[in-house]
Amino acid sequence: MGYYSTLIRCDDIKTTLSKEEFMRKWIETVRETEGTDKEGYLFYNWELFKEENGFRWFSIEMDEWFAKHYADRELAEFISEVIADGAKCVLEFNGEDGVSWGYYITKNSVKEIEYVKMVNGKKLIDGVFVPLDELNIKEKV
């Protein structure tokens, strides 16, 4: 059985790597999961769709977007290794139970995206609305 989720967003990956270098790094990443509980879960494919000014853009391709995305963090880490300096990628998932999670990815950096329930600009905490200015939220990105 297992937990299913849907990959709902993966921005195109801008890189300076050649197609061969990109794919070699991807194959290495997949091989690193062999013999672990993540083996078989890096089932993503990549398509090179644009080359311009020394950069290449890849998009993620899948037969089924609704799947067992158990190696989502490994996917995010791979993207952080191949993405060009100054580029970013947002990777988002939605679980079968409605839970959302994702990653904000830049060169050698993966940050978890926090999803906050809000109503009319107020954060919902344990059924109580709290105005954002009372939460002392600071931008982390």
Secondary structure, DSSP 4 states (H G I P E B T S, - for coil): ----EEEEEEPPEEESS-HHHHHHHHHHHHHHTTTSTTTT----EEEEEEEETTEEEEEEE-S-SEE--TTHHHHHHHHHHHSPTT--EEEEEEETTS-EEEEEEETTEEEEEP---EETTEEEETTEEEEGGGTT-----
